Amino acid sequence: MRRVKFSLSLVAVIALLAAVVGVVAGRATAAGGKGSGGGGKGGPTAGKRIDVIVKASDSSFWQSMLAGAKQGGNDYGVTVSLFGPTSETDVNQQVQLVENSISRGVDGIVLAPNSSSALNNVIDRARKAKIKVIIADTSVTTASDGFIGTDNTKAAEQAGARLCKLAQDAGKSTGDVLIESSVAGVQVLKDRETGFRAGLAACSGLRIIEPRYNNNDINTAASQVNDTITADPSLVAVFAANNTSGDGAARAIKDNKASDRIPVVSFDTDPQQVAALGDGSLDTLVVQNPYFFGYQGVLEAGMATVNTAPPPNLDPGAVLADKANMDEPAVKQLLTPPTAKAGK
C-alpha cells in the first residue's frame, strides 16, 4: 500500500481534516472538547457512533490520542466513546472492548491494537458486521478500512543517527549501547529496534548489546538500566524504545549521576520524559503526534461510514525534540498535548 507521509518538522501540529467531500488542512492540537461528540454539523457523518480503543487507559500518550478523538467528534458531529485496557499487555481485555463495540452496533471503530495479529479475528468480525475499522499506530495482518501511524523504522533511524552524533560529540568511538524496550515480539518495537540499528551504523565502533524488556513497567526499566550501568563499564549510550522505557532510563541515569557521560535517546513523550529532557537525564525524544492519531482516526472512520474512502496509509512523521528546541511553539505543543480519560 502506498504510504502518504507528512513532515512534522515543517508543520508539527497539522492535521488532515477529512470531510466526506474532500480533505482540508486544519489544526490537530486544539484543546479537548467538552463532552464526547456533537459540536459540529458534520454533514452526512453527523450522529455516527465511533468507538476509540487505545492500548492503555493509564498512559498519557494514549490519553492524548483520546483527546484528539474527542475533539474530532465534537468538530464533526460524531458521537465518540473512549475506551482502553488498563495495560498495554492486556490483549484479552482489548479484544473484549472490540467485542463490546460490535454488540452495541457502532458505525465505526478506531483501534490502536496491542498486537499485530491477536485482534485479527475480532477485527474481521467487526467488519463483517458492517462496522468500519481504522487502525492506529500498530498495523495488523488482516484487512482494515485505513491505517494511520508513524513509520517506526524511519523514525528510529533518526534516533540512531542522533545517538551516534551524541557519542561522537562526547569523543566516544567505541563501546556498548543498550536498547531498553518494553515487550518482546511487538511489531512496532521490532521496527524501532531495526531502524535504530540502521541509524547507528555510521558509528561502526559502537556495539549494540541484547535488548532488555521491562514488560512496560517503569520500575523494571529503571532496574535494568541501572544494572547495565553498574555491570558494564563500556556502556556509552542508551536507546529507550517507548515512554515507559524512557522514564525508567531517566531515573537510572539520575540515580547514577550519569547524565554527563551516558546519553539517552527515547521514543515518545509523557510528562516525566519532558521533565527529564529539561533536566538533561534524557537527551532527545522522538516525538510522535498521538493527538493527530485520534483526531484523524475519527475523521477517517466517519468518511468510511459514508463510503468515502479515507487514505489507506497515512504517516504523520516524527520530530526530534531536545533541550535546544523543546520550548519552540510547534515542538512544545507536541510535547504537552491535551489529554482525555477513557470513559469520559
Secondary structure, DSSP 8 states (H G I E B T S, - for coil): ---EE--TTTSTTEEEEEETTEEEEEES-----SSSS-SS--GGGTT-EEEEE-S-TT-HHHHHHHHHHHHHHHHHT-EEEEE--SSTT-HHHHHHHHHHHHHHT-SEEEE--S-SSTTHHHHHHHHHTT-EEEEESS--SS--S-EE---HHHHHHHHHHHHHHHHHHTT--SEEEEEEESSTT-HHHHHHHHHHHHHHTTSTTEEE---EE-TT-HHHHHHHHHHHHHH-TTEEEEEE-SHHHHHHHHHHHHHTT-TTT--EEEES--HHHHHHHHHTSS-EEEE--HHHHHHHHHHHHHHHHTT----S-EE---EEEETTTTTSHHHHHHHS-----TT-
